[in-house]
């Protein structure tokens, strides 16, 4: 599931042209609808309807899923809940190999379940999310027999594990925050790694660039939903505007948390075993790059200012 920012790239493409007047909303508040998200269609409920930037925008809640996934969408993402459209949803599920009665088969491929919003704590870092192997793969999703064993394994170096523990203690025990914006930010770090690999390999490789773009995308989408501690929520809302990517604001501290969550986020990604092995090697190489530059990329101490309690939803601490 994507970020709940008001204006996603998908919706921004539909901001012009023949749009309805401000008093002619197609969907009303409280109405049940079908909503496109990625390659699938989900049942949702319209919570709010607003006319802005010359188009109608709808704040929707995906039925049966955490409110953390509520988001603003444009009219191009919604359909009336009619029999014909339900048949279209079922046909699309069938085409994607998803059992219509399978809940995990519906949303698991575009977002993790709400229960995955567990905190990154000491136990997580020590176990390196080995428990990810135990996740049950719903029978409604057609996977090969080795799918459980093919989950992405991310071996985090020991010094970076300690970094995660320090990160947890600064925020949850000492009530401190990472001062934003960070420099270098996530975008800077990814660029530095690309330059490092290109210099080392003697060429610019497309595969490395694709992986880094994927990491940036995963980071931007996952940060506001599963990478923040509860005490960081207010800071996020103050620091990240609608047209700003988290990767340009946050740094290595939050990027490292993404690697703890990657096994969950990529559990349902169809990928050949050979490519999976190469991907794991590249992710490990990137982590070694972070480790090599740990003194430069990571803060040794967080901001001394106290954080506000009860500042919104996030990781439970």
URQUILIN-V656906 format. One record per residue. RES is the residue in one letter. SS is DSSP state (H for helix, E for strand, L for the rest). OMEGA is omega as a letter, one per 30 degrees, with the letter a starting at -180 (999 if undefined). BURIAL is 1 if it has 9 or more other ideal C-beta (glycine too) atoms within 8 Angstrom, else 0. Layout:
res: {RES RES}
ss: {SS SS}
omega: {OMEGA OMEGA}
burial: {BURIAL BURIAL}
This chain:
res: {X X X X X X X X X X X X X X X X X X X X X X X X X X X X X X X X X X X X X X X X X X X X X X X X X X X X X X X X X X X X X X X X X X X X X X X X X X X X X X X X X X X X X X X X X X X X X X X X X X X X X X X X X X X X X X X X X X X X X X X X X X X X X X X X X X X X X X X X X X X X X X X X X X X X X X X X X X X X X X X X X X X X X X X X X X X X X X X X X X X X X X X X X X X X X X X X X X X X X X X X X X X X X X X X X X X X X X X X X X X X X X X X X X X X X X X X X X X X X X X X X X X X X X X X X X X X X X X X X X X X X X X X X X X X X X X X X X X X X X X X X X X X X X X X X X X X X X X X X X X X X X X X X X X X X X X X X X X X X}
ss: {L L L L L L L L H H H H L L L L L L L L L L L L L L L L L L L E E E E E E L L E E E E E E E E E E E E E L L E E E E E E E E L L L L H H H L E E E E H H H E E E L L H H H H H H H H H H H H H L L L L L L L H H H H H L L L L L L H H H L L L L L H H H H H H L L H H H H H L L L L L L L L L L L L L H H H L L L L L L L H H H H H H H H H H H H H H H H L L L E L L L L L L L L H H H H H H H H H H H H H H H H L L L L H H H H H H H H H H H H H H H H H H H H H H L E H H H H H H H H H H L L L L L L H H H L L L H H H H H H H H H H H H H H L L L L L L L H H H H H H H H H H H H H H H H H H H H L H H H H L L L L L E L L L L L L L L L L L E L L}
omega: {a l a l a a l l a a a a a a a l a a a l a a a l l a a l a a l a l a l l a a a l a l a l l l a l a l a a l l l l a l a l l a l a a l l a l a l l l a a a a l l l a a a a l l l l a l l l a l a l a l a l a a a l a a a a l l l l a a l a l a l a a a l a a a l l l a l a a l a l a a a l a l l a a a a a a l a l a l a l a a l l l l l l l l l a l a a a a l l a l a a f a l g l a l l a l l l l l l l a a l a a a l l a a a l l l l l l l l l a l a a a a a a a a a a l a a l a a l l a l a a l a a a l l a l a a a a a a l a l l a l a a l l a a a a l l a a a a l l l l l l l a l l l l l l l l a a a a a a a a l l l a a a a a l l a l a l a l l l l 999}
burial: {1 1 1 1 0 0 1 1 0 0 1 0 0 1 1 0 0 0 0 0 0 0 0 0 1 0 1 0 0 0 1 0 1 1 1 1 1 0 0 1 1 1 1 1 1 1 1 0 1 0 0 0 0 0 1 1 1 1 1 1 1 1 1 0 1 0 0 1 1 1 1 1 1 1 1 0 1 1 1 0 1 0 0 0 1 1 0 1 1 1 0 1 1 1 0 1 0 1 1 0 0 1 0 1 1 1 1 1 1 1 1 1 1 0 0 1 1 0 1 1 0 0 0 1 1 0 0 1 1 0 0 1 1 0 1 0 1 1 0 1 1 0 0 0 0 0 1 0 0 1 1 1 0 1 0 1 1 0 0 1 1 0 1 1 1 0 1 1 1 1 1 1 0 0 0 1 1 1 0 1 0 1 0 1 1 1 1 1 1 1 0 1 1 1 0 1 1 1 0 0 0 0 0 0 1 0 0 1 1 0 1 1 0 0 1 1 0 1 1 1 1 1 1 1 1 1 1 1 1 1 1 1 1 1 1 1 0 0 0 0 0 0 0 0 0 1 1 1 1 1 1 1 1 1 1 1 1 1 1 1 1 1 1 1 1 1 1 1 0 0 1 0 0 0 0 1 0 1 1 1 0 1 1 1 1 1 1 1 1 1 1 0 1 1 0 0 1 1 1 0 0 1 0 0 0 0 1 0 0 0 1 0 0 1 1 0 0}
